[in-house]
């Protein structure tokens, strides 16, 4: 493997929300179609049985698609939080920052209000044990496209990223299921060119050969489930990690404000560890130490 592929494959270990080992290309990105409350109701009706019988042992359905120009991932879920709580968690870029830094590789996030709207800048390291100086930055525009009594639509977009990446789109839509539950659809899409695709596949065939997603594609020799691997497996791991950041952030509202940061960190780690085959990276002590370091560093910067 060339030095270039080794360097690029290192970035693929990030497990980043947007799977940033994909380099931008001139081809058209996978599209994310914004819906409506009527479309969400129909979607929930179609998925109600799958949600109830999900092999993830909770009402969550994962879907991943590989296109000619990139990848698209979707998570559909029912959460035990009201739509008002979801809206409260996602209506400002500063809250997205608080949510995103629950991921162990996300080491800093800055929110600001610019002339074109709210923005957030996320600093991501290639591995959790790398210093913040090795982080790259992603600048997202945050937009609340719709916020009615029975429907919420929020999207994030980033035109450029490291190593020539571009055209990221993240979409979150939600509708109430009674007063205490919400049906969520989280989706993202991005481009990659052939060089990036081959580099990612090289990583997945070597350093990442043990990594797998959630979709069951068959049975192993001992009769257990055989999970999808490769690019779609990568997408599914990323999608689940970031869905769990959202849920952990929502869980934080159940305790007084001074306790919320610790509550969310513990909730995210515990949720990830329910799927050790796909998502385990570090132990709780290491995870909390990394996040404590981030908190102390940013508090010192703010003074």
Secondary structure, DSSP 4 states (H G I P E B T S, - for coil): --HHHHHHHHHGGG--TT-TTSPP-SSPPPP-----HHHHHHHHHHHHHHHHT-TTSSSEEEEEEE-SSEEEEEEEEEESS-HHHHHHHHSSHHHHHHHHTTSTTEEEEEEEEETTEEEEEEEE-SSTTS-GGG-EEEEEEEEEEEEETTEEEEEEEEEE-GGG-EEEEEEEEEEEETTTEEEEEEEEEEE--HHHHHHHHHHHHTTTTT---S-EEEE-TTSPEEEP-HHHHHHHHHHHHHHHHHHHHHHGGGS-HHHHHHHHHHHHHHHHGGGHHHH--S-HHHHHHHHHHHHHHHHHHH-
